[in-house]
Structure formats: structure tokens, C-alpha cells
């Protein structure tokens, strides 16, 4: 069914796989035009080819952890599209290790992509949306940004930072008709989680009241809702999607 995101321009970082891919597919099925961003050209091209079955999709190569590449990305977006209606920041990486054993480069890499990259994308998108007097931003955080997790000091810190960034941007941009919200998924079955040890997966499953892991589509519908006019009075919020794990 088409929704009021029909014919809107949606920019999705990390749109070539996992949660980002599912969000791209859901927007396309809702009648949106989608721009997916990633730094792996082959993966991005393959994803775009598959997604094109559902609607118009444009793949653009960009490493969001590099500020100058993000600047170039938005220059291209401005030249090719009349407006940017929604930004979804779904790109993220992990480098798991106990904090006392974590190397500087593993800490820095996760913070650079997950937090700094999200900031670079938000800074350019919100500036563009302010000029056009409207838009929405959806940042993909994580439940570990709310509660922490053993072996994920870097990831937890980055995702907590995303939540704080979301709240700040929501306050700064509300007067320009821009809404900024975050989604905090729990254990979602993606490439990022499939290689976890079976014992870790079992421990997670035992902590989920719904007794199943989440799927990317469990997140994608919420993203489309938050971009729509049905969510017109919602900003600065973090929505947990975790099967009840955080209750």
C-alpha cells in the first residue's frame, strides 16, 4: 500500500545490507525514491540491482567516516535531486573485545564510523533540510547504547552517543520543521550477528520474552512510519525494538 512517503527522496547509509537494506526495500515498496550509500562498490551495485525490482534506487559510493567524502556525497545529491526528505543512518561496524584488552585502533574505528560518520551525515542533511524548511532524520542506535554490553565498550559508547546526538539535533532543528528520532534494535539477524558464537546467541535468546531474534523487517516498518506525516508530532525519541529484552 502506498503511503505519504510516496515520491519522497530517502537517503540511507549502510543501505546495501542488513537493517539498512530492509529499510530501503520498505521505502521503495511504499513508493519512495531511495539513495543507498556504502563504501564497497561491488556490494552497493549488487544491492541496488536487487532493490530496483521495487522502485527507483540510486547507489552512491561514500565512506561516511571521512568528512570530505560526505561533503562530496551531498554535493552530488544536491545536483541530482530537488530535495532530501529523509536521512536514515544505518551504517555501523563492530570490533568486539573486553575493554581492558581493547586496542586503540579498534576503539577509534568503531567511534569513527558509528558516531562520527553519523554526525557527518546528520550535519550535512540537517543543513540541507533547514534550507528547504522540512525533513526527517532517523538514526539507528542499539539497545547496547542504553544498557551497555560486555565486550562492546566501543560499540556501546558509539550508540549511546548516537542517542544523545539525536536528542540534541531534535532540539536544534524542530523550529525548522525537521524531526530527528532514533531506533534502538535489539538482537537482529544480520551479517553483523550471524557469526557470533552459539552460546552467545543462546544467552541472548533466553533473555528475549518473545523467544525469537528480530528480523530486519521488524525495524523497517518503524523507520517508514517515523518518516511519514503520521509521526508528525514525534521528535527526539528513541524507539526500542527488541522483543521485550529491555523490559
C-alpha positions as CSV (number, residue, x, y, z in Angstrom):
1,X,0.0,0.0,0.0
2,X,1.4,3.4,-0.9
3,X,1.8,5.9,1.9
4,X,2.6,9.6,2.3
5,X,6.3,8.8,1.8
6,X,5.4,8.2,-1.9
7,X,7.7,10.2,-4.2
8,X,9.9,11.3,-1.3
9,X,13.7,11.2,-1.6
10,X,15.2,8.9,1.1
11,X,18.9,8.7,1.8
12,X,20.1,5.5,3.6
13,X,23.7,4.9,4.8
14,X,24.5,1.3,5.1
15,X,21.7,0.5,2.7
16,X,23.5,-2.4,0.9
17,X,22.8,-5.0,3.6
18,X,21.2,-5.8,6.9
19,X,18.8,-3.4,8.5
20,X,19.7,-0.6,6.0
21,X,18.8,-2.9,3.1
22,X,15.5,-3.8,4.7
23,X,14.6,-0.2,5.3
24,X,15.5,0.7,1.7
25,X,13.2,-2.1,0.4
26,X,10.3,-1.0,2.7
27,X,10.6,2.6,1.5
28,X,10.7,1.5,-2.1
29,X,7.6,-0.6,-1.6
30,X,5.9,2.5,-0.1
31,X,6.6,4.4,-3.3
32,X,9.7,6.4,-2.3
33,X,12.8,7.1,-4.3
34,X,15.8,5.7,-2.4
35,X,19.5,6.6,-2.4
36,X,21.7,3.9,-0.8
37,X,25.2,4.7,0.4
38,X,28.1,2.4,1.1
39,X,31.9,2.3,0.7
40,X,32.0,-1.2,-1.1
41,X,31.2,-0.5,-4.8
42,X,30.5,-4.2,-5.6
43,X,28.2,-4.8,-2.7
44,X,26.4,-1.5,-3.3
45,X,25.9,-2.2,-7.0
46,X,24.5,-5.7,-6.3
47,X,22.1,-4.3,-3.6
48,X,20.9,-1.6,-6.0
49,X,20.3,-4.1,-8.7
50,X,18.2,-6.3,-6.4
51,X,16.3,-3.3,-4.9
52,X,15.5,-1.9,-8.3
53,X,12.8,-4.5,-8.6
54,X,10.8,-2.5,-6.1
55,X,11.3,1.0,-7.3
56,X,13.9,3.7,-8.3
57,X,17.1,3.3,-6.4
58,X,20.4,5.2,-6.8
59,X,23.7,3.8,-5.4
60,X,26.3,6.3,-4.3
61,X,29.8,5.2,-3.0
62,X,30.9,7.0,0.1
63,X,32.9,6.2,3.2
64,X,30.8,8.1,5.8
65,X,33.7,8.0,8.3
66,X,35.5,10.5,6.1
67,X,34.1,14.0,6.4
68,X,35.3,15.2,2.9
69,X,33.7,12.2,1.3
70,X,30.4,13.1,3.0
71,X,30.7,16.6,1.7
72,X,31.2,15.3,-1.8
73,X,28.2,13.0,-1.4
74,X,25.9,15.8,-0.5
75,X,27.2,18.0,-3.4
76,X,26.2,15.2,-5.7
77,X,22.8,14.7,-4.0
78,X,22.0,18.4,-4.3
79,X,22.9,18.4,-8.0
80,X,20.8,15.3,-8.8
81,X,17.8,15.6,-6.5
82,X,15.5,18.6,-5.9
83,X,15.2,17.8,-2.2
84,X,16.2,15.4,0.6
85,X,13.1,14.3,2.6
86,X,14.6,11.8,4.9
87,X,18.1,10.6,6.1
88,X,18.4,7.1,7.6
89,X,21.8,6.4,9.3
90,X,22.1,2.7,9.3
91,X,25.8,2.2,8.7
92,X,27.8,0.6,11.5
93,X,30.6,-1.7,12.4
94,X,31.8,-3.7,15.4
95,X,35.2,-4.5,16.8
96,X,34.4,-6.5,19.9
97,X,36.7,-7.1,22.8
98,X,36.8,-6.6,26.6
99,X,37.5,-3.0,27.5
100,X,40.8,-3.9,29.3
101,X,42.1,-5.7,26.2
102,X,40.7,-3.3,23.5
103,X,43.2,-1.8,21.2
104,X,43.2,1.9,20.4
105,X,42.5,1.3,16.7
106,X,39.5,-0.9,17.4
107,X,38.0,1.8,19.7
108,X,38.8,4.5,17.2
109,X,37.4,2.6,14.1
110,X,34.0,2.0,15.7
111,X,33.7,5.5,17.1
112,X,34.7,7.0,13.7
113,X,32.1,5.1,11.7
114,X,29.2,4.7,14.1
115,X,29.3,8.1,15.8
116,X,31.5,10.5,13.8
117,X,30.1,9.2,10.5
118,X,26.5,9.6,11.7
119,X,27.4,13.1,12.8
120,X,28.9,14.0,9.4
121,X,25.8,12.7,7.6
122,X,23.4,14.5,10.0
123,X,25.3,17.8,9.8
124,X,25.0,17.9,6.0
125,X,21.5,16.6,5.9
126,X,20.0,18.9,8.5
127,X,21.7,21.9,6.9
128,X,20.0,20.9,3.6
129,X,16.7,20.3,5.3
130,X,16.8,23.7,7.1
131,X,17.2,25.4,3.7
132,X,14.1,23.6,2.4
133,X,12.2,24.1,5.7
134,X,11.5,20.4,6.5
135,X,12.7,16.8,6.6
136,X,13.3,13.9,8.9
137,X,16.3,12.1,10.3
138,X,16.3,8.5,11.6
139,X,19.4,7.3,13.4
140,X,19.9,3.6,14.0
141,X,21.3,3.1,17.5
142,X,21.1,-0.1,19.6
143,X,19.9,-1.3,22.9
144,X,23.5,-1.6,24.0
145,X,23.6,2.2,23.7
146,X,21.1,2.2,26.5
147,X,22.3,-0.7,28.7
148,X,25.9,-1.5,27.7
149,X,27.2,-4.9,26.8
150,X,30.2,-7.0,27.8
151,X,32.9,-6.9,25.1
152,X,31.3,-3.9,23.4
153,X,32.6,-0.8,25.1
154,X,33.3,0.9,21.8
155,X,30.0,-0.1,20.2
156,X,28.0,0.8,23.3
157,X,29.7,4.2,23.6
158,X,29.1,4.9,19.9
159,X,25.5,4.0,20.0
160,X,24.9,5.9,23.3
161,X,26.5,8.9,21.5
162,X,24.1,8.5,18.6
163,X,21.1,8.7,21.0
164,X,22.5,11.9,22.6
165,X,23.2,13.4,19.1
166,X,19.6,12.6,18.1
167,X,18.2,14.4,21.1
168,X,20.4,17.5,20.5
169,X,19.6,17.7,16.8
170,X,15.9,17.3,17.5
171,X,16.0,20.3,19.8
172,X,18.1,22.4,17.4
173,X,16.1,21.6,14.2
174,X,12.5,21.4,15.5
175,X,11.9,25.1,14.7
176,X,12.7,24.4,11.0
177,X,10.1,21.6,10.7
178,X,12.7,18.8,11.0
179,X,12.2,15.8,13.1
180,X,15.0,13.6,14.4
181,X,14.5,10.2,16.1
182,X,16.4,7.1,16.8
183,X,15.7,3.4,16.7
184,X,17.4,1.1,19.1
185,X,17.2,-2.5,17.8
186,X,18.0,-5.5,20.0
187,X,19.3,-8.7,18.6
188,X,18.5,-8.6,14.9
189,X,19.6,-11.4,12.5
190,X,22.1,-9.7,10.1
191,X,25.6,-10.3,8.8
192,X,26.8,-8.5,11.8
193,X,25.3,-11.0,14.3
194,X,25.4,-14.3,12.3
195,X,29.0,-15.1,13.2
196,X,28.5,-14.8,17.0
197,X,29.2,-18.0,19.0
198,X,26.2,-20.3,19.5
199,X,26.5,-19.9,23.3
200,X,26.3,-16.1,23.0
201,X,23.2,-16.4,20.7
202,X,21.6,-18.8,23.2
203,X,22.2,-16.4,26.1
204,X,20.6,-13.6,24.1
205,X,17.6,-15.8,23.1
206,X,17.0,-16.7,26.8
207,X,16.7,-13.0,27.6
208,X,14.1,-12.2,25.0
209,X,10.5,-12.7,26.2
210,X,9.2,-13.2,22.6
211,X,11.7,-16.1,22.3
212,X,12.9,-15.2,18.8
213,X,15.5,-13.0,17.3
214,X,14.4,-9.9,15.4
215,X,14.5,-9.7,11.6
216,X,15.4,-6.5,9.7
217,X,11.8,-6.1,8.6
218,X,10.9,-5.7,12.3
219,X,12.8,-2.4,12.2
220,X,12.0,-1.2,8.6
221,X,8.3,-0.5,9.2
222,X,9.0,1.7,12.1
223,X,11.5,3.7,10.0
224,X,8.9,4.3,7.3
225,X,6.4,5.4,9.9
226,X,8.8,7.8,11.5
227,X,9.5,9.4,8.1
228,X,5.8,9.8,7.4
229,X,3.3,12.5,8.4
230,X,1.7,10.0,10.8
231,X,4.6,10.7,13.0
232,X,4.4,14.5,12.6
233,X,4.5,15.2,16.3
234,X,7.2,12.8,17.3
235,X,10.8,14.0,17.7
236,X,13.8,13.4,19.9
237,X,12.7,9.9,20.8
238,X,14.4,6.6,20.9
239,X,12.3,3.6,20.0
240,X,13.4,0.2,21.3
241,X,12.8,-2.8,19.0
242,X,14.0,-5.9,20.9
243,X,11.2,-8.4,21.6
244,X,10.9,-7.2,25.2
245,X,14.5,-7.9,26.1
246,X,14.9,-4.5,27.8
247,X,11.7,-4.6,29.9
